[in-house]
């Protein structure tokens, strides 16, 4: 079996590549010769690639994507999807959240969210002609109200960044000009790669199997299973021969003190006290690990503090708001929020699909940019989304300690619901990564004192592993229950949408 040029796989990666290539061959894609053929079977095929952080799952996924694209497979990114052709073979690379998808996109992999692929946009026939022309599937269109100069701008934008939404925005079109609604996907695709599959539940996998006859799951067995499941991860239900395990930590990760700490948790003899000593020793020799005496409020605006207990989360949120002098009856621009779902009756299903497709799904991290044009609406920046800025009817809840009802500074009658996002539970942080991550160690210690186990592992170790591996460049292990005051006010200047961004707002489709 030949592998991608300019890359040396480890033995376990090479073995996984061979097994995946055999599965793809059954689906009609020959990686060796870059050939597309009719599928040899119409049966559903599911394979999983599992391994801990640093084992090379993302590298393998990226190289498989490159090989499939070279073979002529069309990649469905959620950007724009043309009309299906008879001889067309398709691949979609998905993640459960926008943040997880954005991690892949920073590595050159055109990932989108599962929600975004479960539903398909209904395009305006007139403006769809522009998209077809840009991708080489149609002639240059003549559209009333659009000048040749506007079309030239669209073409120049597309040639530069290969984005249909950006190209249409360059021509002066809004999202609601191009996308008139959303519908459940009716026609299946061919191949699906799902990253962070430890976050999936059984219902999501069944939905995905209806869309993809060939499904490849990538996941980390050391993470926490979804809260709503009975305790296992979806790839644990597959037959042993359908699970490919990567064990080696690769050379580029071998000197990473954050990953060293994560992998140290596999030692069955390691207790919390010895682990915290390892953190201290790592901090003394490497600035990528910090033994912090307090939570820094300035970091919480973009990178939430990670905690185990809800009570800790609520206390930190109130301390964060107090540190910034936030009034009790409104939000400050720049405050972080977490989407807690969408409260809309069935008759507004179209709006629900619109908001979900734009990234407002449960667990999405957003930044409040200010009030919208209508009462109860908020302007929001969806972290990790390709088109991040959206305006939506919002219900914001500031939770209180104890049994008190949440305080609601403002709310529409219905719409997307939000909790404050300055601190989140480690469970909800799965699938996300941030540059610098603050882990509230007293909560991990409390979990260790309880002695609970989850899927054969002490719970505190699973919590610590997930929290640590959310950090890309710096881990801040916070050992004291203190909050450091910010040295500057909240800002949103760093979140301004690029000039070419295409925005589709809930107000547009109302």
KEMAR-580960 format. One record per residue (C-alpha): x, y, z; residue number from 1; residue in three letters. Coordinates in Angstrom, 1 decimal, padded with zeros to 4 digits, always signed. Layout:
BEGIN
> px,py,pz,gunu,seti
> X,Y,Z,NUM,ALA;
...
//
This chain:
BEGIN
> px,py,pz,gunu,seti
> +000.0,+000.0,+000.0,1,UNK;
> +001.4,+003.4,-001.0,2,UNK;
> +001.1,+006.3,+001.4,3,UNK;
> +001.0,+010.1,+000.8,4,UNK;
> +004.3,+011.6,-000.3,5,UNK;
> +006.5,+013.5,+002.2,6,UNK;
> +005.0,+011.8,+005.2,7,UNK;
> +006.3,+008.9,+007.3,8,UNK;
> +003.5,+007.0,+009.2,9,UNK;
> +004.1,+005.1,+012.4,10,UNK;
> +003.4,+001.4,+012.2,11,UNK;
> -000.1,+001.8,+013.8,12,UNK;
> -001.0,+004.7,+011.4,13,UNK;
> +000.2,+002.6,+008.4,14,UNK;
> -001.9,-000.4,+009.6,15,UNK;
> -004.9,+001.9,+010.1,16,UNK;
> -004.4,+003.4,+006.6,17,UNK;
> -004.5,-000.1,+005.1,18,UNK;
> -007.7,-001.0,+006.8,19,UNK;
> -009.4,+002.3,+005.9,20,UNK;
> -008.2,+002.0,+002.3,21,UNK;
> -009.9,-001.5,+002.2,22,UNK;
> -013.1,+000.0,+003.5,23,UNK;
> -013.0,+002.8,+000.9,24,UNK;
> -012.3,+000.2,-001.8,25,UNK;
> -015.6,-001.5,-001.0,26,UNK;
> -017.3,+001.9,-001.3,27,UNK;
> -015.7,+002.4,-004.7,28,UNK;
> -012.7,+004.6,-004.0,29,UNK;
> -009.3,+003.2,-004.8,30,UNK;
> -006.7,+005.3,-003.0,31,UNK;
> -003.7,+003.6,-004.6,32,UNK;
> -004.6,+004.6,-008.1,33,UNK;
> -006.9,+007.6,-007.3,34,UNK;
> -009.8,+005.8,-009.0,35,UNK;
> -013.5,+006.2,-008.5,36,UNK;
> -015.7,+003.2,-009.2,37,UNK;
> -019.3,+002.1,-008.4,38,UNK;
> -019.6,+000.9,-004.7,39,UNK;
> -019.1,-002.9,-004.4,40,UNK;
> -021.8,-003.1,-001.7,41,UNK;
> -024.8,-001.0,-000.6,42,UNK;
> -024.4,-002.1,+003.0,43,UNK;
> -023.5,+000.4,+005.7,44,UNK;
> -019.9,+000.3,+006.8,45,UNK;
> -018.6,+001.9,+010.0,46,UNK;
> -015.0,+002.0,+011.2,47,UNK;
> -013.4,+003.8,+014.2,48,UNK;
> -009.9,+005.2,+014.7,49,UNK;
> -009.2,+005.8,+018.4,50,UNK;
> -006.2,+007.0,+020.3,51,UNK;
> -005.2,+009.5,+023.0,52,UNK;
> -004.1,+013.0,+022.4,53,UNK;
> -000.9,+013.1,+020.3,54,UNK;
> -001.4,+009.7,+018.7,55,UNK;
> -001.8,+011.0,+015.2,56,UNK;
> -005.5,+010.8,+014.6,57,UNK;
> -005.8,+014.3,+013.1,58,UNK;
> -002.7,+013.8,+010.9,59,UNK;
> -004.3,+010.5,+009.5,60,UNK;
> -007.6,+012.2,+008.9,61,UNK;
> -005.9,+015.1,+007.1,62,UNK;
> -003.9,+012.8,+004.8,63,UNK;
> -007.0,+010.7,+004.0,64,UNK;
> -008.9,+013.9,+003.1,65,UNK;
> -006.0,+014.9,+000.7,66,UNK;
> -005.9,+011.4,-000.9,67,UNK;
> -009.7,+011.4,-001.4,68,UNK;
> -009.7,+014.9,-002.9,69,UNK;
> -006.8,+013.8,-005.3,70,UNK;
> -008.9,+010.8,-006.3,71,UNK;
> -011.7,+013.2,-007.4,72,UNK;
> -014.1,+012.9,-004.5,73,UNK;
> -016.1,+016.1,-004.0,74,UNK;
> -015.8,+017.6,-000.5,75,UNK;
> -019.1,+018.9,+000.9,76,UNK;
> -018.0,+021.6,+003.3,77,UNK;
> -021.3,+023.4,+004.1,78,UNK;
> -020.0,+026.3,+002.1,79,UNK;
> -022.1,+025.6,-001.0,80,UNK;
> -023.5,+022.3,-002.4,81,UNK;
> -024.2,+022.0,-006.1,82,UNK;
> -026.7,+019.8,-007.8,83,UNK;
> -025.9,+016.1,-007.4,84,UNK;
> -024.4,+014.3,-010.5,85,UNK;
> -024.9,+010.7,-011.3,86,UNK;
> -021.2,+009.8,-011.2,87,UNK;
> -020.4,+012.1,-008.3,88,UNK;
> -018.7,+010.7,-005.1,89,UNK;
> -018.9,+012.8,-002.0,90,UNK;
> -017.0,+013.3,+001.3,91,UNK;
> -018.0,+015.4,+004.3,92,UNK;
> -015.7,+016.0,+007.3,93,UNK;
> -017.7,+016.8,+010.4,94,UNK;
> -017.4,+017.6,+014.1,95,UNK;
> -020.1,+017.9,+016.8,96,UNK;
> -019.4,+021.7,+017.4,97,UNK;
> -018.2,+024.7,+015.5,98,UNK;
> -015.2,+025.0,+017.8,99,UNK;
> -014.2,+021.4,+017.1,100,UNK;
> -014.7,+022.0,+013.3,101,UNK;
> -012.6,+025.2,+013.5,102,UNK;
> -009.7,+023.2,+015.0,103,UNK;
> -009.6,+021.0,+011.9,104,UNK;
> -010.0,+024.0,+009.6,105,UNK;
> -006.9,+025.6,+011.1,106,UNK;
> -005.0,+022.5,+009.9,107,UNK;
> -006.3,+022.8,+006.4,108,UNK;
> -009.2,+020.3,+006.6,109,UNK;
> -012.5,+021.7,+005.4,110,UNK;
> -014.6,+020.6,+008.3,111,UNK;
> -018.1,+021.7,+009.2,112,UNK;
> -020.7,+020.7,+011.9,113,UNK;
> -022.9,+017.7,+011.9,114,UNK;
> -026.0,+020.0,+012.2,115,UNK;
> -024.8,+021.9,+009.1,116,UNK;
> -024.8,+018.7,+007.0,117,UNK;
> -028.0,+017.1,+008.4,118,UNK;
> -029.8,+020.0,+006.8,119,UNK;
> -029.4,+021.6,+003.3,120,UNK;
> -030.0,+025.2,+002.3,121,UNK;
> -032.8,+026.1,-000.2,122,UNK;
> -031.0,+028.4,-002.6,123,UNK;
> -032.5,+031.2,-004.6,124,UNK;
> -032.4,+029.8,-008.2,125,UNK;
> -031.3,+033.1,-009.7,126,UNK;
> -028.4,+033.6,-007.3,127,UNK;
> -027.4,+029.9,-007.4,128,UNK;
> -026.4,+030.6,-011.0,129,UNK;
> -023.5,+032.7,-009.7,130,UNK;
> -022.3,+029.8,-007.5,131,UNK;
> -022.5,+027.4,-010.4,132,UNK;
> -020.5,+029.8,-012.6,133,UNK;
> -017.8,+030.3,-009.9,134,UNK;
> -017.2,+026.6,-009.5,135,UNK;
> -017.1,+025.9,-013.2,136,UNK;
> -020.5,+024.3,-013.6,137,UNK;
> -022.2,+027.0,-015.6,138,UNK;
> -021.8,+030.1,-017.8,139,UNK;
> -021.4,+033.6,-016.5,140,UNK;
> -024.9,+034.7,-015.5,141,UNK;
> -026.8,+037.9,-016.3,142,UNK;
> -028.8,+038.9,-013.3,143,UNK;
> -030.9,+042.0,-013.0,144,UNK;
> -029.5,+044.4,-010.4,145,UNK;
> -026.0,+042.9,-010.4,146,UNK;
> -023.4,+044.7,-012.6,147,UNK;
> -020.4,+043.2,-014.3,148,UNK;
> -018.2,+044.9,-011.8,149,UNK;
> -020.0,+043.1,-008.9,150,UNK;
> -019.7,+039.7,-010.7,151,UNK;
> -016.0,+040.4,-011.3,152,UNK;
> -015.6,+041.2,-007.5,153,UNK;
> -017.3,+037.8,-006.7,154,UNK;
> -015.0,+036.0,-009.1,155,UNK;
> -011.8,+037.6,-007.7,156,UNK;
> -012.9,+036.8,-004.2,157,UNK;
> -013.6,+033.1,-005.1,158,UNK;
> -010.3,+032.7,-006.9,159,UNK;
> -008.5,+034.0,-003.8,160,UNK;
> -010.3,+032.0,-001.0,161,UNK;
> -012.6,+029.4,-002.7,162,UNK;
> -015.5,+030.5,-000.5,163,UNK;
> -018.9,+030.9,-002.2,164,UNK;
> -020.4,+033.0,+000.8,165,UNK;
> -017.4,+035.4,+000.7,166,UNK;
> -017.7,+035.7,-003.1,167,UNK;
> -021.4,+036.5,-002.9,168,UNK;
> -020.8,+039.0,-000.1,169,UNK;
> -018.1,+040.7,-002.3,170,UNK;
> -020.9,+041.1,-005.0,171,UNK;
> -023.0,+042.9,-002.4,172,UNK;
> -025.4,+040.1,-001.6,173,UNK;
> -026.8,+039.2,+001.8,174,UNK;
> -027.3,+035.7,+003.1,175,UNK;
> -031.1,+036.0,+002.8,176,UNK;
> -030.7,+036.9,-000.9,177,UNK;
> -028.9,+033.5,-001.5,178,UNK;
> -030.4,+031.1,+001.1,179,UNK;
> -034.2,+031.3,+001.4,180,UNK;
> -034.6,+028.4,+003.9,181,UNK;
> -033.5,+025.1,+005.2,182,UNK;
> -034.7,+021.5,+004.8,183,UNK;
> -033.7,+018.1,+006.1,184,UNK;
> -031.2,+016.4,+003.8,185,UNK;
> -033.1,+014.1,+001.4,186,UNK;
> -030.3,+012.6,-000.7,187,UNK;
> -027.5,+010.7,+001.1,188,UNK;
> -023.8,+011.4,+000.6,189,UNK;
> -021.1,+008.8,+000.3,190,UNK;
> -018.3,+009.0,+002.9,191,UNK;
> -018.3,+010.7,+006.3,192,UNK;
> -015.4,+011.4,+008.6,193,UNK;
> -016.5,+012.4,+012.1,194,UNK;
> -014.0,+013.9,+014.5,195,UNK;
> -014.5,+014.1,+018.3,196,UNK;
> -016.8,+011.1,+018.0,197,UNK;
> -016.6,+010.5,+021.8,198,UNK;
> -019.1,+013.3,+022.1,199,UNK;
> -021.7,+011.5,+019.9,200,UNK;
> -024.8,+009.6,+021.2,201,UNK;
> -026.4,+006.6,+019.6,202,UNK;
> -029.2,+008.7,+017.9,203,UNK;
> -026.6,+010.9,+016.2,204,UNK;
> -024.8,+007.9,+014.9,205,UNK;
> -028.0,+006.5,+013.5,206,UNK;
> -028.8,+009.8,+011.8,207,UNK;
> -025.3,+009.8,+010.3,208,UNK;
> -025.6,+006.2,+009.0,209,UNK;
> -028.7,+007.2,+007.1,210,UNK;
> -026.6,+009.9,+005.3,211,UNK;
> -023.3,+008.1,+004.9,212,UNK;
> -023.0,+004.4,+003.7,213,UNK;
> -019.3,+004.7,+004.7,214,UNK;
> -018.6,+006.2,+008.1,215,UNK;
> -015.3,+006.7,+009.7,216,UNK;
> -015.3,+007.8,+013.4,217,UNK;
> -012.2,+009.4,+015.1,218,UNK;
> -012.3,+009.5,+018.9,219,UNK;
> -010.3,+009.6,+022.1,220,UNK;
> -011.3,+006.7,+024.5,221,UNK;
> -009.8,+008.6,+027.5,222,UNK;
> -012.3,+011.4,+027.3,223,UNK;
> -015.7,+011.7,+029.1,224,UNK;
> -018.7,+010.0,+027.5,225,UNK;
> -021.7,+012.2,+026.7,226,UNK;
> -023.7,+013.1,+029.8,227,UNK;
> -027.0,+011.9,+028.4,228,UNK;
> -025.8,+008.4,+027.6,229,UNK;
> -025.6,+005.3,+029.8,230,UNK;
> -021.9,+005.6,+030.2,231,UNK;
> -020.2,+004.4,+027.0,232,UNK;
> -018.9,+005.9,+023.8,233,UNK;
> -020.4,+005.0,+020.4,234,UNK;
> -017.2,+003.4,+019.1,235,UNK;
> -017.2,+001.0,+022.1,236,UNK;
> -020.2,-000.7,+020.7,237,UNK;
> -018.4,-001.7,+017.4,238,UNK;
> -016.9,-005.1,+016.9,239,UNK;
> -013.3,-005.2,+018.0,240,UNK;
> -012.0,-005.7,+014.4,241,UNK;
> -013.8,-002.4,+013.4,242,UNK;
> -011.8,-000.3,+015.9,243,UNK;
> -008.3,+000.8,+014.9,244,UNK;
> -006.2,+001.9,+017.8,245,UNK;
> -003.3,+004.4,+017.6,246,UNK;
> -000.9,+004.1,+020.5,247,UNK;
> +002.3,+005.9,+019.6,248,UNK;
> +002.8,+009.5,+020.7,249,UNK;
> +004.5,+011.2,+017.7,250,UNK;
> +007.8,+012.9,+017.6,251,UNK;
> +006.4,+016.4,+017.2,252,UNK;
> +004.4,+015.9,+020.4,253,UNK;
> +007.1,+014.1,+022.4,254,UNK;
> +008.4,+017.3,+024.0,255,UNK;
> +005.0,+018.8,+024.8,256,UNK;
> +004.7,+019.1,+028.6,257,UNK;
> +000.9,+019.4,+028.4,258,UNK;
> +000.6,+016.0,+026.6,259,UNK;
> +003.2,+014.5,+029.0,260,UNK;
> +000.9,+015.4,+031.9,261,UNK;
> -002.2,+014.0,+030.1,262,UNK;
> -000.4,+010.7,+029.4,263,UNK;
> +000.9,+010.5,+032.9,264,UNK;
> -002.7,+010.0,+034.1,265,UNK;
> -002.7,+006.5,+032.6,266,UNK;
> -000.4,+005.4,+035.5,267,UNK;
> -002.7,+003.4,+037.8,268,UNK;
> -000.5,+004.2,+040.8,269,UNK;
> -000.7,+007.9,+040.3,270,UNK;
> -002.8,+009.8,+042.9,271,UNK;
> -003.9,+013.4,+042.8,272,UNK;
> -001.1,+014.6,+045.1,273,UNK;
> +001.6,+013.1,+043.0,274,UNK;
> -000.1,+014.4,+039.8,275,UNK;
> -000.1,+017.9,+041.2,276,UNK;
> +003.6,+017.5,+042.0,277,UNK;
> +004.1,+016.6,+038.3,278,UNK;
> +002.3,+019.8,+037.3,279,UNK;
> +004.6,+021.8,+039.6,280,UNK;
> +007.7,+020.2,+038.2,281,UNK;
> +006.6,+020.8,+034.6,282,UNK;
> +005.9,+024.5,+035.4,283,UNK;
> +009.4,+024.9,+036.8,284,UNK;
> +011.0,+023.8,+033.6,285,UNK;
> +008.6,+024.9,+030.9,286,UNK;
> +006.5,+028.1,+030.5,287,UNK;
> +003.8,+026.2,+028.7,288,UNK;
> +002.6,+024.9,+032.1,289,UNK;
> +001.8,+027.4,+034.9,290,UNK;
> +001.0,+026.6,+038.5,291,UNK;
> -001.4,+029.5,+039.0,292,UNK;
> -002.5,+030.9,+042.3,293,UNK;
> -005.7,+032.4,+040.9,294,UNK;
> -008.1,+032.4,+037.9,295,UNK;
> -007.4,+035.3,+035.6,296,UNK;
> -010.6,+037.2,+034.6,297,UNK;
> -008.9,+038.6,+031.5,298,UNK;
> -008.6,+035.1,+030.0,299,UNK;
> -012.1,+034.1,+030.8,300,UNK;
> -013.6,+036.4,+028.2,301,UNK;
> -012.4,+034.2,+025.4,302,UNK;
> -011.2,+031.0,+027.1,303,UNK;
> -013.6,+029.8,+029.8,304,UNK;
> -012.3,+028.5,+033.1,305,UNK;
> -012.9,+024.8,+033.2,306,UNK;
> -014.6,+023.3,+036.3,307,UNK;
> -016.3,+020.1,+037.4,308,UNK;
> -019.0,+021.3,+039.7,309,UNK;
> -021.9,+023.6,+038.6,310,UNK;
> -021.7,+025.5,+041.9,311,UNK;
> -018.1,+026.4,+041.1,312,UNK;
> -019.0,+027.5,+037.6,313,UNK;
> -021.8,+029.8,+038.9,314,UNK;
> -019.5,+031.4,+041.6,315,UNK;
> -016.8,+032.1,+039.0,316,UNK;
> -019.3,+033.6,+036.6,317,UNK;
> -020.5,+036.0,+039.2,318,UNK;
> -017.0,+036.9,+040.2,319,UNK;
> -016.1,+037.5,+036.6,320,UNK;
> -019.1,+039.9,+036.1,321,UNK;
> -018.3,+041.7,+039.3,322,UNK;
> -014.6,+042.1,+038.3,323,UNK;
> -015.8,+043.9,+035.1,324,UNK;
> -018.4,+045.9,+036.8,325,UNK;
> -021.2,+044.3,+034.8,326,UNK;
> -024.7,+045.7,+035.8,327,UNK;
> -027.2,+043.1,+037.0,328,UNK;
> -029.9,+044.1,+034.4,329,UNK;
> -027.9,+043.9,+031.2,330,UNK;
> -024.9,+042.4,+029.5,331,UNK;
> -021.7,+044.2,+028.6,332,UNK;
> -020.4,+044.0,+025.0,333,UNK;
> -017.7,+041.2,+025.0,334,UNK;
> -019.3,+039.0,+027.6,335,UNK;
> -019.1,+035.3,+026.7,336,UNK;
> -022.2,+033.1,+026.5,337,UNK;
> -022.9,+029.4,+025.9,338,UNK;
> -025.9,+028.4,+023.8,339,UNK;
> -028.3,+026.2,+025.9,340,UNK;
> -030.7,+025.3,+023.1,341,UNK;
> -033.4,+026.9,+021.0,342,UNK;
> -036.9,+027.6,+022.4,343,UNK;
> -039.2,+027.8,+019.3,344,UNK;
> -042.5,+026.1,+018.7,345,UNK;
> -042.8,+023.7,+015.7,346,UNK;
> -044.4,+026.3,+013.5,347,UNK;
> -041.1,+028.1,+013.5,348,UNK;
> -039.1,+025.1,+012.4,349,UNK;
> -037.6,+027.1,+009.5,350,UNK;
> -036.1,+029.6,+011.9,351,UNK;
> -034.7,+026.8,+014.1,352,UNK;
> -033.0,+025.2,+011.2,353,UNK;
> -031.5,+028.5,+010.2,354,UNK;
> -030.1,+029.2,+013.7,355,UNK;
> -028.7,+025.6,+014.1,356,UNK;
> -027.1,+025.7,+010.6,357,UNK;
> -025.4,+029.0,+011.6,358,UNK;
> -023.9,+027.4,+014.7,359,UNK;
> -026.4,+028.2,+017.4,360,UNK;
> -026.5,+024.6,+018.7,361,UNK;
> -026.4,+023.5,+022.3,362,UNK;
> -022.9,+024.1,+023.7,363,UNK;
> -021.9,+026.7,+021.1,364,UNK;
> -019.6,+029.4,+022.6,365,UNK;
> -020.6,+032.9,+021.5,366,UNK;
> -019.6,+036.5,+022.4,367,UNK;
> -022.3,+039.1,+023.0,368,UNK;
> -021.7,+042.1,+020.6,369,UNK;
> -024.7,+044.2,+021.7,370,UNK;
> -028.4,+044.5,+021.2,371,UNK;
> -030.0,+043.8,+017.8,372,UNK;
> -032.3,+046.0,+015.8,373,UNK;
> -035.4,+044.6,+017.4,374,UNK;
> -036.3,+044.2,+021.1,375,UNK;
> -035.0,+041.0,+022.6,376,UNK;
> -032.5,+040.4,+019.7,377,UNK;
> -028.8,+040.1,+020.3,378,UNK;
> -025.9,+040.5,+017.9,379,UNK;
> -023.6,+037.6,+018.5,380,UNK;
> -020.2,+036.2,+017.3,381,UNK;
> -020.3,+032.4,+017.1,382,UNK;
> -016.8,+031.2,+018.0,383,UNK;
> -015.3,+028.8,+015.5,384,UNK;
> -018.1,+029.3,+012.9,385,UNK;
> -017.1,+030.1,+009.3,386,UNK;
> -019.7,+032.9,+009.1,387,UNK;
> -019.6,+033.9,+012.8,388,UNK;
> -021.8,+037.0,+013.1,389,UNK;
> -025.5,+036.5,+013.6,390,UNK;
> -028.4,+038.4,+015.1,391,UNK;
> -030.9,+036.2,+016.9,392,UNK;
> -033.9,+036.5,+019.3,393,UNK;
> -032.3,+035.6,+022.6,394,UNK;
> -033.2,+034.5,+026.1,395,UNK;
> -030.2,+035.1,+028.4,396,UNK;
> -030.1,+033.5,+031.8,397,UNK;
> -027.7,+034.5,+034.6,398,UNK;
> -027.8,+031.5,+037.0,399,UNK;
> -027.9,+032.1,+040.8,400,UNK;
> -026.4,+030.0,+043.6,401,UNK;
> -028.6,+027.5,+045.4,402,UNK;
> -032.2,+026.9,+044.3,403,UNK;
> -032.8,+030.5,+043.2,404,UNK;
> -034.3,+030.9,+039.7,405,UNK;
> -031.9,+032.3,+037.1,406,UNK;
> -032.0,+036.1,+036.6,407,UNK;
> -032.9,+037.1,+033.1,408,UNK;
> -031.5,+040.5,+032.2,409,UNK;
> -033.5,+040.5,+028.9,410,UNK;
> -035.4,+038.1,+026.7,411,UNK;
> -037.4,+037.7,+023.6,412,UNK;
> -040.6,+035.7,+023.8,413,UNK;
> -038.8,+032.8,+022.1,414,UNK;
> -035.5,+032.1,+020.4,415,UNK;
> -032.0,+030.9,+021.3,416,UNK;
> -031.3,+030.5,+025.0,417,UNK;
> -028.0,+031.3,+026.6,418,UNK;
> -026.1,+030.8,+029.8,419,UNK;
> -023.1,+032.8,+030.8,420,UNK;
> -019.9,+031.4,+029.4,421,UNK;
> -017.0,+032.7,+031.5,422,UNK;
> -016.7,+029.3,+033.1,423,UNK;
> -017.9,+025.9,+031.8,424,UNK;
> -017.9,+022.4,+033.0,425,UNK;
> -015.3,+020.1,+031.6,426,UNK;
> -018.0,+017.9,+030.1,427,UNK;
> -019.2,+020.8,+028.0,428,UNK;
> -015.6,+021.8,+027.0,429,UNK;
> -015.1,+018.5,+025.1,430,UNK;
> -014.4,+019.1,+021.4,431,UNK;
> -013.1,+022.6,+022.0,432,UNK;
> -009.6,+023.9,+022.2,433,UNK;
> -008.2,+027.2,+023.3,434,UNK;
> -004.8,+028.8,+023.2,435,UNK;
> -004.5,+029.1,+027.0,436,UNK;
> -006.7,+027.0,+029.3,437,UNK;
> -007.4,+027.6,+033.0,438,UNK;
> -008.3,+024.4,+034.9,439,UNK;
> -009.8,+024.9,+038.4,440,UNK;
> -007.8,+022.3,+040.3,441,UNK;
> -009.8,+022.4,+043.6,442,UNK;
> -012.7,+020.8,+041.7,443,UNK;
> -010.5,+018.0,+040.4,444,UNK;
> -009.3,+017.5,+043.9,445,UNK;
> -012.9,+017.3,+045.1,446,UNK;
> -013.6,+014.6,+042.5,447,UNK;
> -010.6,+012.6,+043.7,448,UNK;
> -011.8,+012.7,+047.3,449,UNK;
> -015.1,+011.2,+046.2,450,UNK;
> -013.5,+008.1,+044.8,451,UNK;
> -015.9,+007.9,+041.9,452,UNK;
> -015.0,+005.8,+038.8,453,UNK;
> -016.2,+006.1,+035.3,454,UNK;
> -015.7,+003.4,+032.6,455,UNK;
> -013.0,+001.7,+034.8,456,UNK;
> -011.1,+004.9,+035.4,457,UNK;
> -011.1,+007.2,+038.5,458,UNK;
> -013.4,+010.1,+037.5,459,UNK;
> -010.8,+012.8,+038.5,460,UNK;
> -008.3,+011.4,+036.0,461,UNK;
> -010.8,+011.5,+033.2,462,UNK;
> -011.7,+015.1,+034.2,463,UNK;
> -008.1,+016.1,+034.4,464,UNK;
> -007.3,+014.5,+031.0,465,UNK;
> -010.1,+016.2,+029.2,466,UNK;
> -009.3,+019.6,+030.8,467,UNK;
> -005.6,+019.4,+030.1,468,UNK;
> -006.0,+018.4,+026.4,469,UNK;
> -008.2,+021.5,+025.7,470,UNK;
> -005.0,+023.6,+026.0,471,UNK;
> -003.2,+024.3,+022.7,472,UNK;
> -000.2,+026.3,+023.9,473,UNK;
> -000.5,+026.9,+027.7,474,UNK;
> -002.0,+025.0,+030.6,475,UNK;
> -002.8,+027.1,+033.7,476,UNK;
> -003.4,+024.7,+036.7,477,UNK;
> -005.2,+027.0,+039.2,478,UNK;
> -004.6,+025.8,+042.8,479,UNK;
> -006.5,+028.5,+044.8,480,UNK;
> -010.0,+029.8,+044.9,481,UNK;
> -009.2,+033.3,+043.9,482,UNK;
> -009.9,+035.6,+040.9,483,UNK;
> -007.4,+038.0,+039.5,484,UNK;
> -008.9,+041.3,+038.4,485,UNK;
> -008.6,+042.3,+034.7,486,UNK;
> -006.2,+045.0,+033.6,487,UNK;
> -008.3,+046.2,+030.7,488,UNK;
> -012.1,+046.4,+029.9,489,UNK;
> -013.9,+043.9,+027.7,490,UNK;
> -013.5,+044.4,+024.0,491,UNK;
> -015.0,+043.1,+020.8,492,UNK;
> -012.7,+044.8,+018.2,493,UNK;
> -010.9,+041.5,+017.7,494,UNK;
> -014.2,+039.9,+016.6,495,UNK;
> -015.2,+042.2,+013.8,496,UNK;
> -016.4,+040.2,+010.8,497,UNK;
> -014.0,+040.3,+007.8,498,UNK;
> -015.2,+042.5,+005.0,499,UNK;
> -016.0,+039.5,+002.8,500,UNK;
> -018.1,+037.6,+005.4,501,UNK;
> -021.7,+036.8,+004.4,502,UNK;
> -024.1,+037.1,+007.3,503,UNK;
> -027.5,+035.4,+007.5,504,UNK;
> -029.5,+036.7,+010.4,505,UNK;
> -032.6,+035.6,+012.2,506,UNK;
> -034.0,+039.0,+011.5,507,UNK;
> -033.5,+038.5,+007.7,508,UNK;
> -035.6,+035.4,+007.7,509,UNK;
> -038.3,+036.6,+010.0,510,UNK;
//
